Amino acid sequence: MKFKVNKDLCIGCGACQATAPDVFEIGDDGFAFCKLDDASKDLIEDATDAKEGCPTDAIEEVNE
């Protein structure tokens, strides 16, 4: 499963990185990004928790 961070909505609070550090990171620009092209099954639960916990709903699941 793929996840994407909408930088127009991201405030760089770091909640996603704290919840799913193997999936999300705060970049040099101060905004979060997804470090993986595709989250493995063992990381999907953490990534989904980060998505649900994002205060600005900046994280999206990308189904291709």
Biopython code that builds the backbone (N, CA, C, O; Angstrom):
import numpy as np
from Bio.PDB.StructureBuilder import StructureBuilder

atoms = [
    (1, "MET", "N", (0.849, -1.173, 0.000)),
    (1, "MET", "CA", (0.000, 0.000, 0.000)),
    (1, "MET", "C", (0.892, 1.232, 0.000)),
    (1, "MET", "O", (1.929, 1.267, 0.663)),
    (2, "LYS", "N", (0.477, 2.230, -0.746)),
    (2, "LYS", "CA", (1.245, 3.460, -0.838)),
    (2, "LYS", "C", (0.572, 4.572, -0.042)),
    (2, "LYS", "O", (-0.653, 4.639, 0.057)),
    (3, "PHE", "N", (1.400, 5.436, 0.518)),
    (3, "PHE", "CA", (0.915, 6.592, 1.256)),
    (3, "PHE", "C", (1.584, 7.830, 0.690)),
    (3, "PHE", "O", (2.721, 7.781, 0.221)),
    (4, "LYS", "N", (0.864, 8.939, 0.739)),
    (4, "LYS", "CA", (1.370, 10.199, 0.202)),
    (4, "LYS", "C", (1.024, 11.303, 1.202)),
    (4, "LYS", "O", (-0.042, 11.284, 1.817)),
    (5, "VAL", "N", (1.926, 12.254, 1.355)),
    (5, "VAL", "CA", (1.687, 13.401, 2.225)),
    (5, "VAL", "C", (1.409, 14.618, 1.345)),
    (5, "VAL", "O", (2.214, 14.977, 0.486)),
    (6, "ASN", "N", (0.272, 15.235, 1.571)),
    (6, "ASN", "CA", (-0.087, 16.461, 0.863)),
    (6, "ASN", "C", (0.612, 17.625, 1.573)),
    (6, "ASN", "O", (0.218, 18.016, 2.672)),
    (7, "LYS", "N", (1.641, 18.170, 0.945)),
    (7, "LYS", "CA", (2.435, 19.231, 1.581)),
    (7, "LYS", "C", (1.664, 20.539, 1.723)),
    (7, "LYS", "O", (2.057, 21.406, 2.503)),
    (8, "ASP", "N", (0.577, 20.688, 0.980)),
    (8, "ASP", "CA", (-0.260, 21.879, 1.140)),
    (8, "ASP", "C", (-1.022, 21.840, 2.458)),
    (8, "ASP", "O", (-1.416, 22.883, 2.981)),
    (9, "LEU", "N", (-1.230, 20.638, 2.996)),
    (9, "LEU", "CA", (-1.959, 20.480, 4.259)),
    (9, "LEU", "C", (-1.029, 20.221, 5.443)),
    (9, "LEU", "O", (-1.383, 20.520, 6.583)),
    (10, "CYS", "N", (0.145, 19.671, 5.185)),
    (10, "CYS", "CA", (1.079, 19.295, 6.254)),
    (10, "CYS", "C", (1.574, 20.536, 6.997)),
    (10, "CYS", "O", (1.904, 21.556, 6.392)),
    (11, "ILE", "N", (1.615, 20.417, 8.335)),
    (11, "ILE", "CA", (2.146, 21.504, 9.164)),
    (11, "ILE", "C", (3.488, 21.117, 9.804)),
    (11, "ILE", "O", (4.070, 21.891, 10.563)),
    (12, "GLY", "N", (3.963, 19.913, 9.487)),
    (12, "GLY", "CA", (5.263, 19.472, 9.984)),
    (12, "GLY", "C", (5.312, 19.207, 11.467)),
    (12, "GLY", "O", (6.358, 19.380, 12.093)),
    (13, "CYS", "N", (4.194, 18.788, 12.047)),
    (13, "CYS", "CA", (4.149, 18.575, 13.500)),
    (13, "CYS", "C", (4.923, 17.339, 13.945)),
    (13, "CYS", "O", (5.316, 17.246, 15.108)),
    (14, "GLY", "N", (5.150, 16.383, 13.034)),
    (14, "GLY", "CA", (5.932, 15.200, 13.355)),
    (14, "GLY", "C", (5.148, 14.047, 13.951)),
    (14, "GLY", "O", (5.741, 13.037, 14.330)),
    (15, "ALA", "N", (3.838, 14.168, 14.043)),
    (15, "ALA", "CA", (3.027, 13.082, 14.612)),
    (15, "ALA", "C", (3.168, 11.810, 13.787)),
    (15, "ALA", "O", (3.234, 10.716, 14.348)),
    (16, "CYS", "N", (3.214, 11.936, 12.478)),
    (16, "CYS", "CA", (3.331, 10.752, 11.622)),
    (16, "CYS", "C", (4.677, 10.067, 11.823)),
    (16, "CYS", "O", (4.754, 8.840, 11.885)),
    (17, "GLN", "N", (5.727, 10.857, 11.922)),
    (17, "GLN", "CA", (7.058, 10.296, 12.134)),
    (17, "GLN", "C", (7.144, 9.603, 13.492)),
    (17, "GLN", "O", (7.795, 8.567, 13.618)),
    (18, "ALA", "N", (6.497, 10.163, 14.498)),
    (18, "ALA", "CA", (6.496, 9.549, 15.824)),
    (18, "ALA", "C", (5.715, 8.243, 15.833)),
    (18, "ALA", "O", (6.081, 7.303, 16.538)),
    (19, "THR", "N", (4.645, 8.182, 15.054)),
    (19, "THR", "CA", (3.792, 6.995, 15.014)),
    (19, "THR", "C", (4.361, 5.916, 14.103)),
    (19, "THR", "O", (4.313, 4.733, 14.442)),
    (20, "ALA", "N", (4.892, 6.305, 12.965)),
    (20, "ALA", "CA", (5.399, 5.352, 11.975)),
    (20, "ALA", "C", (6.753, 5.819, 11.430)),
    (20, "ALA", "O", (6.844, 6.232, 10.274)),
    (21, "PRO", "N", (7.806, 5.756, 12.255)),
    (21, "PRO", "CA", (9.104, 6.276, 11.835)),
    (21, "PRO", "C", (9.743, 5.519, 10.671)),
    (21, "PRO", "O", (10.625, 6.052, 9.997)),
    (22, "ASP", "N", (9.310, 4.291, 10.432)),
    (22, "ASP", "CA", (9.838, 3.535, 9.297)),
    (22, "ASP", "C", (9.170, 3.930, 7.989)),
    (22, "ASP", "O", (9.627, 3.546, 6.912)),
    (23, "VAL", "N", (8.082, 4.701, 8.083)),
    (23, "VAL", "CA", (7.319, 5.082, 6.898)),
    (23, "VAL", "C", (7.431, 6.582, 6.605)),
    (23, "VAL", "O", (7.596, 6.978, 5.451)),
    (24, "PHE", "N", (7.343, 7.408, 7.640)),
    (24, "PHE", "CA", (7.314, 8.864, 7.448)),
    (24, "PHE", "C", (8.506, 9.536, 8.104)),
    (24, "PHE", "O", (9.053, 9.055, 9.095)),
    (25, "GLU", "N", (8.891, 10.661, 7.522)),
    (25, "GLU", "CA", (10.007, 11.440, 8.046)),
    (25, "GLU", "C", (9.733, 12.918, 7.751)),
    (25, "GLU", "O", (9.050, 13.258, 6.785)),
    (26, "ILE", "N", (10.275, 13.774, 8.594)),
    (26, "ILE", "CA", (10.194, 15.214, 8.346)),
    (26, "ILE", "C", (11.440, 15.595, 7.537)),
    (26, "ILE", "O", (12.571, 15.353, 7.958)),
    (27, "GLY", "N", (11.205, 16.192, 6.378)),
    (27, "GLY", "CA", (12.303, 16.562, 5.487)),
    (27, "GLY", "C", (12.962, 17.870, 5.883)),
    (27, "GLY", "O", (12.537, 18.547, 6.819)),
    (28, "ASP", "N", (13.988, 18.201, 5.162)),
    (28, "ASP", "CA", (14.729, 19.442, 5.405)),
    (28, "ASP", "C", (13.848, 20.673, 5.223)),
    (28, "ASP", "O", (14.133, 21.739, 5.768)),
    (29, "ASP", "N", (12.767, 20.511, 4.446)),
    (29, "ASP", "CA", (11.845, 21.632, 4.220)),
    (29, "ASP", "C", (10.838, 21.811, 5.360)),
    (29, "ASP", "O", (10.030, 22.739, 5.339)),
    (30, "GLY", "N", (10.891, 20.908, 6.365)),
    (30, "GLY", "CA", (10.006, 21.011, 7.519)),
    (30, "GLY", "C", (8.680, 20.296, 7.357)),
    (30, "GLY", "O", (7.829, 20.360, 8.243)),
    (31, "PHE", "N", (8.493, 19.616, 6.236)),
    (31, "PHE", "CA", (7.249, 18.901, 5.987)),
    (31, "PHE", "C", (7.507, 17.402, 5.918)),
    (31, "PHE", "O", (8.607, 16.959, 5.587)),
    (32, "ALA", "N", (6.475, 16.634, 6.235)),
    (32, "ALA", "CA", (6.587, 15.176, 6.216)),
    (32, "ALA", "C", (6.582, 14.651, 4.789)),
    (32, "ALA", "O", (6.056, 15.277, 3.870)),
    (33, "PHE", "N", (7.182, 13.486, 4.640)),
    (33, "PHE", "CA", (7.113, 12.759, 3.381)),
    (33, "PHE", "C", (7.157, 11.266, 3.678)),
    (33, "PHE", "O", (7.627, 10.847, 4.735)),
    (34, "CYS", "N", (6.669, 10.481, 2.748)),
    (34, "CYS", "CA", (6.685, 9.038, 2.864)),
    (34, "CYS", "C", (8.026, 8.544, 2.350)),
    (34, "CYS", "O", (8.407, 8.847, 1.220)),
    (35, "LYS", "N", (8.742, 7.790, 3.165)),
    (35, "LYS", "CA", (10.067, 7.307, 2.811)),
    (35, "LYS", "C", (10.026, 6.081, 1.900)),
    (35, "LYS", "O", (11.041, 5.717, 1.306)),
    (36, "LEU", "N", (8.867, 5.447, 1.787)),
    (36, "LEU", "CA", (8.757, 4.192, 1.045)),
    (36, "LEU", "C", (7.890, 4.339, -0.191)),
    (36, "LEU", "O", (6.895, 5.063, -0.183)),
    (37, "ASP", "N", (8.270, 3.655, -1.241)),
    (37, "ASP", "CA", (7.415, 3.615, -2.433)),
    (37, "ASP", "C", (6.165, 2.785, -2.163)),
    (37, "ASP", "O", (5.089, 3.069, -2.691)),
    (38, "ASP", "N", (6.321, 1.760, -1.337)),
    (38, "ASP", "CA", (5.205, 0.874, -1.025)),
    (38, "ASP", "C", (5.420, 0.322, 0.381)),
    (38, "ASP", "O", (6.432, -0.330, 0.638)),
    (39, "ALA", "N", (4.486, 0.573, 1.289)),
    (39, "ALA", "CA", (4.605, 0.099, 2.666)),
    (39, "ALA", "C", (4.324, -1.400, 2.715)),
    (39, "ALA", "O", (3.303, -1.861, 2.205)),
    (40, "SER", "N", (5.217, -2.145, 3.319)),
    (40, "SER", "CA", (5.032, -3.590, 3.444)),
    (40, "SER", "C", (3.909, -3.878, 4.444)),
    (40, "SER", "O", (3.501, -3.012, 5.217)),
    (41, "LYS", "N", (3.435, -5.095, 4.404)),
    (41, "LYS", "CA", (2.295, -5.481, 5.250)),
    (41, "LYS", "C", (2.549, -5.217, 6.722)),
    (41, "LYS", "O", (1.627, -4.844, 7.448)),
    (42, "ASP", "N", (3.778, -5.404, 7.176)),
    (42, "ASP", "CA", (4.076, -5.201, 8.591)),
    (42, "ASP", "C", (4.105, -3.725, 8.994)),
    (42, "ASP", "O", (4.103, -3.413, 10.185)),
    (43, "LEU", "N", (4.131, -2.817, 8.019)),
    (43, "LEU", "CA", (4.148, -1.381, 8.320)),
    (43, "LEU", "C", (2.811, -0.691, 8.051)),
    (43, "LEU", "O", (2.624, 0.465, 8.430)),
    (44, "ILE", "N", (1.894, -1.383, 7.407)),
    (44, "ILE", "CA", (0.617, -0.766, 7.032)),
    (44, "ILE", "C", (-0.176, -0.312, 8.253)),
    (44, "ILE", "O", (-0.785, 0.757, 8.220)),
    (45, "GLU", "N", (-0.183, -1.090, 9.316)),
    (45, "GLU", "CA", (-0.950, -0.704, 10.505)),
    (45, "GLU", "C", (-0.409, 0.594, 11.118)),
    (45, "GLU", "O", (-1.182, 1.482, 11.477)),
    (46, "ASP", "N", (0.917, 0.699, 11.236)),
    (46, "ASP", "CA", (1.516, 1.926, 11.775)),
    (46, "ASP", "C", (1.236, 3.114, 10.856)),
    (46, "ASP", "O", (0.904, 4.203, 11.326)),
    (47, "ALA", "N", (1.373, 2.903, 9.539)),
    (47, "ALA", "CA", (1.129, 3.981, 8.582)),
    (47, "ALA", "C", (-0.334, 4.431, 8.626)),
    (47, "ALA", "O", (-0.622, 5.625, 8.533)),
    (48, "THR", "N", (-1.243, 3.485, 8.767)),
    (48, "THR", "CA", (-2.664, 3.819, 8.859)),
    (48, "THR", "C", (-2.947, 4.578, 10.155)),
    (48, "THR", "O", (-3.735, 5.524, 10.160)),
    (49, "ASP", "N", (-2.313, 4.170, 11.247)),
    (49, "ASP", "CA", (-2.466, 4.901, 12.515)),
    (49, "ASP", "C", (-1.958, 6.333, 12.364)),
    (49, "ASP", "O", (-2.571, 7.268, 12.879)),
    (50, "ALA", "N", (-0.842, 6.505, 11.663)),
    (50, "ALA", "CA", (-0.304, 7.849, 11.426)),
    (50, "ALA", "C", (-1.273, 8.671, 10.588)),
    (50, "ALA", "O", (-1.495, 9.849, 10.868)),
    (51, "LYS", "N", (-1.844, 8.060, 9.568)),
    (51, "LYS", "CA", (-2.821, 8.740, 8.712)),
    (51, "LYS", "C", (-4.016, 9.206, 9.538)),
    (51, "LYS", "O", (-4.457, 10.350, 9.418)),
    (52, "GLU", "N", (-4.529, 8.325, 10.366)),
    (52, "GLU", "CA", (-5.701, 8.646, 11.188)),
    (52, "GLU", "C", (-5.378, 9.673, 12.265)),
    (52, "GLU", "O", (-6.260, 10.415, 12.698)),
    (53, "GLY", "N", (-4.112, 9.722, 12.703)),
    (53, "GLY", "CA", (-3.715, 10.648, 13.751)),
    (53, "GLY", "C", (-3.223, 11.997, 13.256)),
    (53, "GLY", "O", (-2.929, 12.886, 14.055)),
    (54, "CYS", "N", (-3.132, 12.151, 11.945)),
    (54, "CYS", "CA", (-2.647, 13.424, 11.394)),
    (54, "CYS", "C", (-3.658, 14.531, 11.686)),
    (54, "CYS", "O", (-4.820, 14.416, 11.297)),
    (55, "PRO", "N", (-3.239, 15.595, 12.362)),
    (55, "PRO", "CA", (-4.194, 16.641, 12.749)),
    (55, "PRO", "C", (-4.756, 17.448, 11.578)),
    (55, "PRO", "O", (-5.773, 18.125, 11.725)),
    (56, "THR", "N", (-4.104, 17.380, 10.424)),
    (56, "THR", "CA", (-4.592, 18.145, 9.272)),
    (56, "THR", "C", (-5.067, 17.249, 8.129)),
    (56, "THR", "O", (-5.369, 17.740, 7.042)),
    (57, "ASP", "N", (-5.132, 15.946, 8.366)),
    (57, "ASP", "CA", (-5.539, 14.976, 7.333)),
    (57, "ASP", "C", (-4.683, 15.094, 6.077)),
    (57, "ASP", "O", (-5.194, 15.008, 4.960)),
    (58, "ALA", "N", (-3.387, 15.288, 6.263)),
    (58, "ALA", "CA", (-2.480, 15.472, 5.122)),
    (58, "ALA", "C", (-2.018, 14.160, 4.492)),
    (58, "ALA", "O", (-1.455, 14.164, 3.397)),
    (59, "ILE", "N", (-2.249, 13.047, 5.169)),
    (59, "ILE", "CA", (-1.787, 11.762, 4.653)),
    (59, "ILE", "C", (-2.916, 11.053, 3.929)),
    (59, "ILE", "O", (-4.038, 10.950, 4.423)),
    (60, "GLU", "N", (-2.583, 10.568, 2.740)),
    (60, "GLU", "CA", (-3.570, 9.876, 1.907)),
    (60, "GLU", "C", (-3.053, 8.485, 1.566)),
    (60, "GLU", "O", (-1.850, 8.278, 1.407)),
    (61, "GLU", "N", (-3.979, 7.534, 1.455)),
    (61, "GLU", "CA", (-3.638, 6.230, 0.892)),
    (61, "GLU", "C", (-3.758, 6.357, -0.612)),
    (61, "GLU", "O", (-4.720, 6.932, -1.122)),
    (62, "VAL", "N", (-2.782, 5.821, -1.316)),
    (62, "VAL", "CA", (-2.805, 5.866, -2.770)),
    (62, "VAL", "C", (-2.994, 4.449, -3.281)),
    (62, "VAL", "O", (-2.127, 3.592, -3.107)),
    (63, "ASN", "N", (-4.133, 4.211, -3.914)),
    (63, "ASN", "CA", (-4.416, 2.890, -4.478)),
    (63, "ASN", "C", (-4.273, 2.967, -5.990)),
    (63, "ASN", "O", (-5.060, 3.616, -6.678)),
    (64, "GLU", "N", (-3.248, 2.288, -6.486)),
    (64, "GLU", "CA", (-3.022, 2.306, -7.935)),
    (64, "GLU", "C", (-3.210, 0.926, -8.497)),
    (64, "GLU", "O", (-3.064, 0.726, -9.703)),
]
sb = StructureBuilder()
sb.init_structure("model")
sb.init_model(0)
sb.init_chain("A")
sb.init_seg("    ")
for serial, (resi, resn, name, xyz) in enumerate(atoms, 1):
    if name == "N":
        sb.init_residue(resn, " ", resi, " ")
    sb.init_atom(name, np.array(xyz, "f"), 0.0, 1.0, " ", f" {name:<3s}", serial, name[0])
structure = sb.get_structure()
